[in-house]
Amino acid sequence: MTSTYRNAILTGACGGLGQALAARLIEGGASVALVGLQAPVLAQLAAAAPQRCTVYTPDVTDSAAMQAMAADWMARHGTPDLVIANAGVAGGFDPAEADDLAVLRRMLEINVVGVATTFQPFVAPMRAAGRGSLVGVASIAGWRGMPGNAAYCASKGALIRYRKASARSCAAPACTSAPPVPATFAPS
């Protein structure tokens, strides 16, 4: 597969969808920033093209760490033409349980704030370059409620609205800010 993307940032590269996206980008010849929390998994992915891949392990909710990752990547590879905010968590949530409010808070931090901290360092450089794509990975759960998954549904619904609302303000004339869509991919 030949990709039109030559320089990509991918958060959530450790999970199933993230690994599949990473493999496609690497196979297509892109230089890829592999971002996730499991360094051994990321290192295994990077081994496919060590000269084109760099492993980063920040928490996507840590703005300073994401800024540092972005600065390091752009110093090495320039402005990316693709940023995929794929990092996310899912899990059950019982609104009757006081302890589950912490689950809701953390899920919103990762699934919504994590997207903002992923995109923010790249918006101005993409505008200046006049190119780039920002992609947020959502879920069908963002459009319809699912019993036992109120926190996840709320987080993905918020992601969808955030991406739609910010799409115009983030994009330069030659940039795209893809609306979030449920994650689907064709196995190779």
KETORMI-725882 format. One line per 8 residues: number of its first residue (from 0); for each residue x, y negated, z negated of N, C-alpha, C, O. Coordinates in nm, 2 decimals, padded with zeros to 4 digits, always signed. Each point is the difference from the previous one (the first is absolute). Layout:
REM KETORMI-725882
NUM	X/Y/Z/X/Y/Z/X/Y/Z/X/Y/Z | ...
***
This chain:
REM KETORMI-725882
0	+00.08/+00.12/+00.00/-00.08/-00.12/+00.00/+00.09/-00.12/+00.00/+00.09/-00.01/-00.08 | -00.12/-00.09/+00.17/+00.07/-00.12/+00.00/-00.09/-00.11/-00.06/-00.11/-00.01/+00.04 | +00.16/-00.06/-00.14/-00.08/-00.10/-00.07/+00.03/-00.13/+00.06/+00.11/-00.03/+00.05 | -00.21/-00.06/-00.05/+00.03/-00.14/+00.04/+00.05/-00.08/-00.11/+00.05/-00.11/+00.01 | -00.05/+00.17/-00.13/+00.06/-00.07/-00.12/+00.14/+00.05/-00.02/+00.03/+00.11/+00.00 | +00.06/-00.21/-00.01/+00.14/+00.02/-00.02/+00.05/-00.02/-00.14/+00.11/+00.05/-00.03 | -00.19/-00.12/-00.05/+00.05/-00.04/-00.13/-00.12/+00.00/-00.09/-00.09/-00.09/+00.01 | +00.08/+00.18/-00.11/-00.12/+00.02/-00.08/+00.03/+00.02/-00.14/+00.10/+00.05/-00.05
8	-00.20/-00.10/-00.03/+00.00/+00.01/-00.15/-00.12/+00.10/-00.03/-00.11/-00.02/+00.05 | +00.13/+00.12/-00.13/-00.10/+00.09/-00.03/+00.00/+00.03/-00.15/+00.09/+00.06/-00.06 | -00.20/-00.11/-00.01/-00.01/+00.04/-00.14/-00.08/+00.12/-00.02/-00.07/+00.04/+00.10 | +00.08/+00.03/-00.21/-00.07/+00.13/-00.02/+00.05/+00.11/+00.09/-00.07/+00.08/+00.04 | +00.20/-00.09/-00.01/+00.06/+00.10/+00.09/+00.02/+00.14/-00.05/+00.03/+00.09/+00.07 | -00.06/-00.08/-00.20/+00.02/+00.13/-00.07/-00.12/+00.10/+00.02/+00.02/+00.12/+00.00 | -00.14/-00.18/+00.02/-00.12/+00.09/+00.01/-00.01/+00.06/+00.13/+00.08/-00.02/+00.09 | -00.19/+00.10/-00.07/-00.02/+00.07/+00.12/-00.02/-00.09/+00.12/+00.07/+00.02/+00.10
16	-00.15/-00.12/-00.11/-00.02/-00.10/+00.12/+00.13/-00.08/+00.02/+00.04/-00.02/+00.11 | +00.02/-00.02/-00.22/+00.12/-00.08/+00.01/+00.11/+00.08/+00.07/+00.07/-00.06/+00.08 | -00.05/+00.18/-00.12/+00.10/+00.09/+00.07/-00.03/+00.01/+00.14/+00.09/+00.00/+00.09 | -00.22/+00.02/-00.05/-00.03/+00.02/+00.14/+00.02/-00.13/+00.08/+00.05/+00.00/+00.11 | -00.08/-00.11/-00.17/+00.02/-00.13/+00.06/+00.15/-00.02/+00.02/+00.05/-00.05/+00.11 | +00.03/+00.08/-00.22/+00.15/-00.02/+00.01/+00.05/+00.09/+00.11/+00.09/-00.05/+00.08 | -00.13/+00.17/-00.07/+00.05/+00.09/+00.10/-00.02/-00.05/+00.14/+00.08/+00.01/+00.09 | -00.21/-00.06/-00.07/-00.03/-00.05/+00.13/+00.08/-00.12/+00.04/+00.05/-00.02/+00.11
24	-00.03/-00.07/-00.21/+00.08/-00.12/+00.03/+00.15/+00.03/+00.03/+00.06/-00.05/+00.09 | -00.01/+00.14/-00.17/+00.14/+00.04/+00.01/+00.02/+00.08/+00.14/+00.09/-00.03/+00.07 | -00.18/+00.12/-00.04/+00.01/+00.07/+00.13/-00.01/-00.10/+00.11/+00.05/+00.03/+00.11 | -00.13/-00.14/-00.12/-00.02/-00.09/+00.10/+00.12/-00.10/+00.02/+00.00/-00.08/+00.09 | +00.10/+00.10/-00.18/+00.12/-00.08/+00.01/+00.01/-00.13/-00.08/+00.09/-00.08/+00.01 | -00.19/+00.06/-00.10/-00.01/-00.12/-00.08/+00.10/+00.01/-00.12/+00.03/+00.11/-00.05 | +00.02/-00.23/+00.01/+00.07/-00.01/-00.13/-00.11/-00.01/-00.10/-00.09/-00.08/+00.02 | +00.10/+00.15/-00.13/-00.11/+00.01/-00.10/+00.05/-00.02/-00.14/+00.09/+00.06/-00.04
32	-00.15/-00.16/-00.03/+00.02/-00.01/-00.14/-00.10/+00.09/-00.07/-00.12/-00.02/+00.01 | +00.17/+00.12/-00.07/-00.08/+00.10/-00.07/-00.02/-00.04/-00.14/+00.10/+00.01/-00.08 | -00.22/-00.05/+00.04/-00.03/-00.05/-00.13/-00.09/+00.10/-00.08/-00.11/+00.03/+00.05 | +00.16/+00.00/-00.17/-00.08/+00.09/-00.08/+00.06/+00.02/-00.14/+00.11/-00.06/-00.02 | -00.16/+00.15/-00.06/+00.05/+00.02/-00.13/+00.08/+00.13/-00.02/+00.06/+00.02/-00.11 | -00.06/+00.06/+00.21/+00.07/+00.13/-00.01/+00.12/+00.00/+00.09/-00.01/+00.04/+00.12 | +00.12/-00.08/-00.18/+00.12/-00.01/+00.08/+00.04/+00.12/+00.08/+00.05/-00.01/+00.11 | -00.06/+00.13/-00.17/+00.04/+00.12/+00.07/-00.09/+00.03/+00.13/+00.06/+00.04/+00.10
40	-00.18/-00.07/-00.11/-00.09/+00.01/+00.11/+00.04/-00.10/+00.11/+00.01/+00.04/+00.12 | +00.01/-00.16/-00.16/+00.04/-00.10/+00.10/+00.14/+00.03/+00.06/+00.02/-00.02/+00.12 | +00.07/+00.07/-00.20/+00.13/+00.04/+00.05/-00.01/+00.11/+00.11/+00.07/+00.00/+00.10 | -00.16/+00.09/-00.12/-00.02/+00.11/+00.09/-00.06/-00.06/+00.13/+00.05/+00.04/+00.11 | -00.14/-00.13/-00.12/-00.05/-00.07/+00.13/+00.11/-00.08/+00.07/+00.01/+00.01/+00.12 | +00.07/-00.08/-00.20/+00.11/-00.08/+00.06/+00.10/+00.08/+00.06/+00.07/-00.05/+00.09 | -00.05/+00.17/-00.13/+00.10/+00.09/+00.06/-00.02/+00.03/+00.15/+00.10/+00.03/+00.07 | -00.22/-00.05/-00.02/-00.03/+00.02/+00.14/+00.07/-00.11/+00.08/+00.02/+00.02/+00.12
48	+00.00/-00.14/-00.17/+00.07/-00.11/+00.07/+00.06/-00.09/-00.10/-00.04/-00.11/-00.02 | +00.15/+00.16/-00.04/+00.06/-00.08/-00.11/+00.05/-00.14/+00.04/+00.00/-00.09/-00.08 | +00.04/+00.07/+00.21/+00.04/-00.12/+00.05/-00.11/-00.10/+00.02/+00.02/-00.12/+00.01 | -00.14/+00.17/-00.01/-00.12/-00.09/+00.03/-00.10/-00.01/-00.12/-00.09/-00.08/+00.00 | +00.12/+00.16/-00.11/-00.09/+00.00/-00.11/+00.07/-00.05/-00.13/+00.12/+00.03/-00.02 | -00.19/-00.10/-00.06/+00.05/-00.04/-00.13/-00.11/+00.03/-00.10/-00.12/-00.02/+00.02 | +00.16/+00.08/-00.14/-00.09/+00.04/-00.10/-00.01/-00.11/-00.11/+00.10/-00.06/-00.04 | -00.22/+00.02/+00.00/-00.03/-00.10/-00.10/-00.10/+00.06/-00.10/-00.09/+00.07/+00.04
56	+00.11/-00.09/-00.17/-00.09/+00.06/-00.10/-00.06/-00.10/-00.09/-00.01/+00.02/-00.12 | -00.04/-00.14/+00.16/-00.06/-00.09/-00.09/-00.15/+00.04/-00.02/-00.06/+00.07/+00.07 | +00.01/-00.12/-00.18/-00.15/+00.01/-00.03/-00.06/-00.11/+00.09/+00.04/-00.12/-00.01 | -00.14/+00.15/+00.09/-00.05/-00.10/+00.09/-00.08/-00.11/-00.07/-00.02/-00.10/+00.06 | -00.01/+00.12/-00.19/-00.06/-00.11/-00.07/+00.10/-00.10/-00.06/-00.04/-00.10/-00.05 | +00.17/+00.13/+00.06/+00.11/-00.08/-00.05/+00.04/-00.10/+00.11/+00.08/+00.04/+00.09 | -00.13/-00.16/-00.09/+00.02/-00.10/+00.10/+00.15/-00.03/+00.02/+00.05/+00.00/+00.12 | +00.03/-00.01/-00.23/+00.14/-00.03/+00.02/+00.07/+00.12/+00.06/+00.09/-00.03/+00.09
64	-00.12/+00.15/-00.12/+00.06/+00.12/+00.06/-00.03/+00.01/+00.15/+00.08/+00.03/+00.08 | -00.21/-00.07/-00.05/-00.04/+00.01/+00.14/+00.07/-00.11/+00.08/+00.04/+00.02/+00.12 | -00.02/-00.14/-00.18/+00.07/-00.11/+00.06/+00.15/+00.04/+00.03/+00.05/-00.02/+00.11 | +00.01/+00.09/-00.21/+00.14/+00.04/+00.02/+00.01/+00.11/+00.11/+00.09/-00.01/+00.07 | -00.18/+00.10/-00.07/+00.00/+00.10/+00.11/-00.01/-00.06/+00.13/+00.07/+00.03/+00.09 | -00.17/-00.13/-00.07/-00.02/-00.06/+00.12/+00.13/-00.08/+00.05/+00.04/+00.00/+00.11 | +00.02/-00.07/-00.21/+00.12/-00.08/+00.03/+00.11/+00.09/+00.05/+00.07/-00.03/+00.10 | -00.05/+00.14/-00.17/+00.10/+00.09/+00.04/-00.02/+00.06/+00.14/+00.09/+00.00/+00.08
72	-00.21/+00.05/-00.06/-00.04/+00.05/+00.13/+00.02/-00.10/+00.11/+00.07/+00.03/+00.10 | -00.12/-00.15/-00.11/+00.02/-00.10/+00.10/+00.14/-00.04/+00.02/+00.04/-00.04/+00.12 | +00.04/+00.04/-00.22/+00.14/-00.03/+00.02/+00.07/+00.11/+00.08/+00.10/-00.03/+00.08 | -00.15/+00.15/-00.09/+00.06/+00.11/+00.08/-00.06/+00.01/+00.14/+00.08/+00.03/+00.09 | -00.21/-00.04/-00.08/-00.07/+00.03/+00.12/-00.08/-00.11/+00.07/-00.05/+00.02/+00.11 | +00.04/-00.13/-00.18/-00.08/-00.11/+00.05/-00.15/+00.01/-00.03/-00.03/+00.09/-00.08 | -00.05/-00.17/+00.14/-00.14/+00.00/-00.03/-00.07/+00.12/+00.06/+00.02/+00.04/+00.11 | -00.09/+00.04/-00.20/-00.07/+00.11/+00.06/-00.11/-00.03/+00.09/-00.06/-00.11/-00.01
80	+00.03/+00.20/+00.10/-00.12/-00.02/+00.09/-00.12/+00.07/-00.05/-00.11/-00.01/+00.06 | +00.13/+00.09/-00.17/-00.11/+00.08/-00.05/+00.02/+00.01/-00.15/+00.11/+00.04/-00.05 | -00.21/-00.07/-00.03/+00.00/+00.02/-00.15/-00.13/+00.08/-00.03/-00.11/-00.05/+00.03 | +00.13/+00.17/-00.08/-00.12/+00.09/-00.04/+00.00/+00.01/-00.15/+00.09/+00.05/-00.06 | -00.20/-00.11/+00.00/-00.02/+00.01/-00.14/-00.08/+00.13/-00.02/-00.13/+00.00/+00.00 | +00.20/+00.11/-00.03/-00.07/+00.13/-00.01/+00.00/+00.05/-00.15/-00.07/+00.09/-00.03 | +00.15/-00.15/-00.05/+00.01/+00.04/-00.14/-00.14/-00.01/-00.07/-00.07/-00.10/+00.02 | +00.03/+00.20/-00.09/-00.13/+00.00/-00.07/-00.01/+00.11/-00.09/+00.07/+00.10/+00.01
88	-00.17/-00.11/-00.10/-00.03/+00.11/-00.09/-00.15/+00.02/+00.00/-00.08/-00.09/+00.03 | +00.04/+00.21/-00.06/-00.14/+00.04/-00.01/-00.02/+00.07/-00.14/+00.10/+00.05/-00.06 | -00.22/-00.04/+00.02/-00.03/+00.07/-00.12/-00.14/-00.02/-00.05/-00.07/-00.10/+00.04 | +00.03/+00.18/-00.13/-00.13/-00.01/-00.06/-00.01/-00.12/-00.10/+00.11/-00.04/-00.05 | -00.23/-00.01/+00.03/-00.02/-00.11/-00.09/-00.14/+00.01/-00.06/-00.09/+00.02/+00.07 | +00.08/-00.02/-00.20/-00.13/+00.01/-00.07/-00.02/-00.14/-00.06/+00.06/-00.03/-00.10 | -00.16/-00.05/+00.15/-00.02/-00.13/-00.05/-00.05/+00.00/-00.15/+00.00/-00.11/-00.06 | -00.04/+00.22/+00.01/-00.04/+00.01/-00.14/+00.12/+00.02/-00.09/-00.02/-00.02/-00.12
96	+00.14/+00.05/+00.17/+00.11/+00.02/-00.08/+00.09/-00.12/-00.01/+00.05/-00.05/+00.10 | -00.03/+00.00/-00.22/+00.08/-00.13/-00.02/+00.15/+00.02/+00.05/+00.05/-00.09/+00.06 | +00.00/+00.21/-00.08/+00.14/+00.03/+00.05/+00.01/-00.01/+00.15/+00.11/-00.02/+00.05 | -00.22/+00.05/+00.02/+00.01/-00.01/+00.15/+00.01/-00.14/+00.05/+00.02/-00.01/+00.12 | -00.04/-00.09/-00.20/+00.02/-00.14/+00.05/+00.14/-00.02/+00.04/+00.03/-00.07/+00.09 | +00.07/+00.14/-00.16/+00.14/-00.01/+00.04/+00.02/+00.06/+00.13/+00.09/-00.04/+00.08 | -00.16/+00.15/-00.05/+00.01/+00.07/+00.13/-00.05/-00.10/+00.11/+00.07/-00.01/+00.10 | -00.18/-00.05/-00.12/-00.05/-00.10/+00.09/+00.10/-00.11/+00.03/+00.03/-00.03/+00.11
104	+00.02/-00.03/-00.22/+00.10/-00.11/+00.01/+00.12/+00.05/+00.09/+00.04/-00.07/+00.09 | +00.02/+00.18/-00.13/+00.12/+00.05/+00.08/-00.03/+00.03/+00.14/+00.08/-00.03/+00.09 | -00.20/+00.09/-00.06/-00.04/+00.03/+00.13/-00.01/-00.13/+00.09/+00.04/+00.00/+00.11 | -00.10/-00.10/-00.17/-00.02/-00.13/+00.07/+00.14/-00.06/+00.02/+00.03/-00.06/+00.11 | +00.06/+00.07/-00.21/+00.13/-00.06/+00.02/+00.08/+00.07/+00.12/+00.06/-00.07/+00.08 | -00.07/+00.20/-00.07/+00.07/+00.07/+00.10/-00.07/-00.01/+00.14/+00.06/-00.04/+00.10 | -00.19/+00.06/-00.10/-00.07/+00.01/+00.13/-00.04/-00.13/+00.06/-00.03/-00.01/+00.12 | +00.03/-00.10/-00.20/-00.03/-00.13/+00.05/+00.12/-00.10/-00.01/+00.05/-00.05/+00.10
112	+00.00/+00.03/-00.23/+00.11/-00.09/-00.02/+00.12/+00.05/+00.07/+00.08/-00.08/+00.06 | -00.06/+00.21/-00.06/+00.11/+00.06/+00.07/+00.01/-00.03/+00.15/+00.10/-00.01/+00.06 | -00.22/+00.00/+00.00/-00.01/-00.04/+00.14/+00.05/-00.14/+00.02/+00.08/-00.03/+00.09 | -00.13/-00.06/-00.18/+00.04/-00.14/+00.01/+00.15/-00.01/-00.02/+00.07/-00.08/+00.07 | -00.01/+00.15/-00.17/+00.14/-00.02/-00.02/+00.09/+00.07/+00.11/+00.11/-00.04/+00.02 | -00.17/+00.13/+00.05/+00.07/+00.07/+00.11/+00.00/-00.10/+00.12/+00.11/-00.02/+00.06 | -00.22/-00.04/-00.03/-00.01/-00.09/+00.12/+00.07/-00.14/-00.02/+00.06/-00.05/+00.09 | -00.07/+00.00/-00.21/+00.03/-00.14/-00.02/+00.15/-00.04/+00.05/+00.01/-00.10/+00.06
120	+00.09/+00.18/-00.09/+00.13/-00.04/+00.04/+00.02/+00.00/+00.15/+00.10/-00.06/+00.05 | -00.19/+00.12/+00.02/+00.02/+00.01/+00.15/-00.08/-00.09/+00.08/+00.02/-00.02/+00.12 | -00.12/-00.05/-00.18/-00.10/-00.08/+00.07/+00.08/-00.12/+00.07/-00.02/-00.02/+00.12 | +00.09/-00.06/-00.20/+00.07/-00.11/+00.06/+00.10/+00.04/+00.11/+00.01/-00.07/+00.10 | +00.08/+00.17/-00.13/+00.09/+00.04/+00.11/-00.07/+00.05/+00.13/+00.04/-00.02/+00.11 | -00.16/+00.09/-00.13/-00.07/+00.04/+00.12/-00.06/-00.12/+00.07/+00.00/+00.00/+00.12 | -00.05/-00.09/-00.19/-00.05/-00.12/+00.06/+00.11/-00.07/+00.08/-00.02/-00.04/+00.12 | +00.14/+00.02/-00.18/+00.11/-00.06/+00.06/+00.04/+00.08/+00.13/+00.04/-00.07/+00.10
128	-00.04/+00.20/-00.11/+00.04/+00.08/+00.12/-00.11/+00.01/+00.10/+00.02/+00.03/+00.12 | -00.14/-00.07/-00.16/-00.12/+00.00/+00.10/-00.04/+00.15/+00.03/-00.06/+00.02/+00.11 | +00.09/+00.07/-00.20/-00.04/+00.14/+00.03/-00.01/+00.07/-00.13/+00.05/-00.04/-00.11 | -00.12/+00.16/+00.11/+00.00/+00.08/-00.11/-00.14/+00.06/-00.03/-00.10/-00.07/+00.04 | +00.09/+00.18/-00.10/-00.13/+00.06/-00.04/+00.00/+00.03/-00.15/+00.10/+00.06/-00.05 | -00.21/-00.09/-00.02/-00.02/+00.03/-00.14/-00.11/+00.10/+00.00/-00.11/-00.03/+00.04 | +00.13/+00.15/-00.10/-00.10/+00.10/-00.01/-00.02/+00.05/-00.14/+00.10/+00.04/-00.07 | -00.22/-00.05/+00.02/-00.04/+00.05/-00.13/-00.08/+00.13/+00.02/-00.09/+00.00/+00.08
136	+00.13/+00.10/-00.16/-00.07/+00.13/+00.02/-00.11/+00.00/-00.11/+00.02/-00.01/-00.12 | -00.15/+00.03/+00.17/-00.11/+00.00/-00.08/-00.06/+00.14/-00.01/+00.07/+00.10/+00.03 | -00.20/-00.09/-00.06/-00.06/+00.13/-00.01/-00.15/-00.02/+00.02/-00.06/-00.11/-00.02 | -00.01/+00.21/+00.06/-00.14/-00.01/+00.02/-00.07/-00.03/-00.14/-00.11/-00.05/+00.00 | +00.18/+00.08/-00.11/-00.05/-00.03/-00.13/-00.01/-00.15/-00.02/-00.08/-00.05/-00.09 | +00.15/-00.03/+00.17/-00.02/-00.15/-00.01/-00.13/-00.05/+00.06/-00.04/-00.11/-00.03 | -00.03/+00.20/+00.11/-00.12/-00.04/+00.06/-00.12/+00.06/-00.07/-00.11/-00.05/+00.00 | +00.13/+00.17/-00.07/-00.11/+00.06/-00.06/+00.04/+00.06/-00.14/+00.12/+00.04/-00.02
144	-00.20/-00.05/-00.07/+00.03/+00.04/-00.14/+00.00/+00.16/+00.00/-00.07/+00.07/+00.07 | +00.16/-00.02/-00.16/+00.02/+00.14/-00.01/-00.01/+00.03/-00.15/+00.08/-00.06/-00.08 | -00.17/+00.14/+00.03/-00.01/+00.03/-00.14/+00.13/+00.05/-00.06/+00.07/+00.08/+00.06 | -00.04/-00.14/-00.18/+00.12/+00.03/-00.07/+00.12/-00.07/+00.05/+00.11/+00.02/-00.05 | -00.12/-00.10/+00.15/+00.11/-00.07/+00.06/-00.02/-00.15/+00.01/+00.04/-00.07/+00.09 | -00.11/+00.01/-00.19/-00.03/-00.14/+00.00/+00.12/-00.09/+00.01/+00.00/-00.10/+00.08 | +00.11/+00.13/-00.15/+00.12/-00.08/+00.00/+00.06/+00.01/+00.14/+00.04/-00.11/+00.06 | -00.03/+00.22/+00.00/+00.06/+00.02/+00.13/-00.08/-00.07/+00.11/+00.05/-00.07/+00.08
152	-00.18/+00.09/-00.09/-00.09/-00.07/+00.10/+00.01/-00.15/-00.01/+00.00/-00.07/+00.10 | +00.00/+00.02/-00.23/+00.02/-00.15/-00.02/+00.13/-00.05/+00.06/+00.00/-00.10/+00.06 | +00.10/+00.18/-00.08/+00.14/-00.05/+00.04/+00.00/+00.00/+00.16/+00.06/-00.09/+00.05 | -00.11/+00.19/+00.01/+00.00/+00.01/+00.15/-00.09/-00.10/+00.06/+00.02/-00.06/+00.11 | -00.14/+00.03/-00.18/-00.09/-00.10/+00.05/+00.07/-00.14/-00.01/-00.02/-00.08/+00.09 | +00.09/+00.06/-00.20/+00.07/-00.13/-00.02/+00.11/-00.01/+00.11/+00.02/-00.11/+00.05 | +00.05/+00.22/-00.02/+00.10/-00.01/+00.10/-00.06/-00.03/+00.14/+00.06/-00.09/+00.07 | -00.17/+00.14/-00.04/-00.06/-00.03/+00.13/-00.04/-00.14/+00.01/+00.03/-00.07/+00.10
160	-00.09/+00.01/-00.21/-00.03/-00.14/+00.00/+00.12/-00.09/+00.00/+00.00/-00.10/+00.07 | +00.10/+00.14/-00.14/+00.12/-00.08/-00.01/+00.07/-00.01/+00.14/+00.03/-00.11/+00.05 | -00.02/+00.22/+00.02/+00.06/+00.01/+00.13/-00.09/-00.08/+00.10/+00.06/-00.08/+00.09 | -00.19/+00.09/-00.09/-00.08/-00.07/+00.09/+00.01/-00.15/-00.02/+00.01/-00.08/+00.09 | -00.01/+00.04/-00.22/+00.00/-00.14/-00.03/+00.14/-00.07/+00.03/+00.01/-00.11/+00.04 | +00.10/+00.19/-00.06/+00.13/-00.05/+00.02/+00.05/+00.01/+00.14/+00.11/-00.05/+00.04 | -00.18/+00.13/+00.04/+00.05/+00.03/+00.14/+00.04/-00.12/+00.08/+00.10/-00.01/+00.06 | -00.19/-00.09/-00.06/+00.02/-00.12/+00.08/+00.11/-00.09/-00.05/+00.08/-00.05/+00.07
168	-00.07/+00.04/-00.20/+00.10/-00.08/-00.06/+00.14/+00.06/+00.00/+00.10/-00.07/-00.01 | -00.09/+00.20/+00.02/+00.13/+00.07/+00.00/+00.06/+00.00/+00.14/+00.12/+00.02/+00.02 | -00.20/-00.02/+00.08/+00.05/+00.03/+00.14/+00.05/-00.13/+00.07/-00.05/-00.11/-00.01 | +00.16/+00.13/+00.09/+00.04/-00.10/+00.09/-00.07/+00.03/+00.13/-00.06/+00.11/+00.02 | +00.07/-00.20/+00.08/-00.06/+00.03/+00.13/+00.03/+00.13/+00.06/-00.09/+00.07/+00.06 | +00.21/-00.02/-00.07/+00.04/+00.13/+00.06/+00.00/+00.11/-00.10/+00.05/+00.11/+00.03 | -00.10/-00.13/-00.15/+00.00/+00.10/-00.11/-00.14/+00.06/-00.01/-00.10/-00.06/+00.04 | +00.09/+00.18/-00.09/-00.12/+00.06/-00.03/-00.01/+00.03/-00.15/+00.10/+00.04/-00.06
176	-00.22/-00.05/+00.01/-00.03/+00.04/-00.14/-00.11/+00.10/+00.01/-00.12/-00.04/+00.00 | +00.15/+00.17/+00.01/-00.10/+00.10/+00.03/-00.09/+00.01/-00.11/+00.04/+00.00/-00.12 | -00.17/+00.01/+00.15/-00.10/+00.02/-00.11/+00.03/+00.14/-00.06/+00.04/+00.09/+00.07 | -00.06/-00.07/-00.20/+00.02/+00.13/-00.06/-00.10/+00.10/+00.05/-00.12/-00.04/+00.01 | +00.16/+00.15/+00.02/-00.09/+00.11/+00.04/+00.03/+00.12/-00.08/+00.11/+00.02/-00.05 | -00.21/+00.07/+00.04/+00.03/+00.13/-00.07/+00.12/+00.07/+00.07/+00.01/-00.01/+00.12 | +00.07/+00.06/-00.21/+00.13/+00.07/+00.05/-00.04/+00.12/+00.08/-00.06/+00.09/-00.06 | +00.10/-00.08/+00.18/-00.01/+00.12/+00.08/+00.13/+00.01/+00.09/+00.06/-00.10/+00.04
184	-00.02/+00.23/-00.02/+00.11/+00.02/+00.09/-00.01/+00.14/+00.06/-00.06/+00.09/-00.06 | +00.12/-00.08/+00.18/+00.00/+00.13/+00.06/+00.12/+00.07/-00.03/+00.11/-00.05/+00.01 | -00.12/+00.18/-00.07/+00.12/+00.07/-00.03/+00.08/+00.03/+00.12/-00.05/+00.01/+00.11 | +00.19/-00.01/-00.12/+00.08/+00.03/+00.12/+00.01/+00.15/+00.03/+00.06/+00.04/+00.09
***
